[in-house]
Amino acid sequence: MYLQILAAPGQAASPFLFVRGTAGKTTYTRVEKKDILFAQADGNYTRLFVRGQTDAYYLSMNLGFFQRQLNPNAFYRLSRSFLINVTYVEAVTDAEVIVAGTALVIPSKKSKPSSRTSID
């Protein structure tokens, strides 16, 4: 579950949101958008990883919908499965991106068909 504090028309979007806490179904925790490390798709749900939290929050929305709630200049869609906060990127290799100490695999491009074909 997720509760967005909406701004009045003409005002800037809220810098935070409320998510259902891991302790109980009726507890909502305030999460600063700038503290979101990354989000991971989980079917029709999104797992939200936040700075200073050991457990992920589950949001009852898909990753694409959640992405539209965030600043596109601060968040990058790494793949269909991951949305990362570029502020917390520590390193990038050919195979992975390190976000706040967590390695996220970069999907490889589909391999091109070989230019050589074997004839048996």
JOVENVEN-V879674 format. One line per field, one symbol per residue. ss: DSSP state (H for helix, E for strand, - for the rest). phi: phi as a letter, one per 40 degrees, with the letter a starting at -180 (. if undefined). psi: psi as a letter, one per 20 degrees, with the letter a starting at -180 (. if undefined). A space follows every 50 residues. Layout:
ss: ???
phi: ???
psi: ???
//
This chain:
ss: -EEE-----------EEEEE-------EEEEEHHHEEEEEEE--EEEEEE ------EEE---HHHHH-------EEE----EEEEHHHEEEE---EEEE- -EEEE---------------
phi: .abcccccdgbccccaabbccccacbcbbcbcdccccabbcagcbbcbbb dgbccccbbcacccccdccbcccbbbccaccbbbccccccabbcbabcbf gbcbccccccccccccbcbc
psi: qpopoqqqpiqqqqjrrpqprihrijpppppphiipgrqpqmcjrppppq piphqqqppmqrhgghhiiroiihqpohahhppqoihjphqpahhrpool ippppppqqpqqqqipqqp.
//
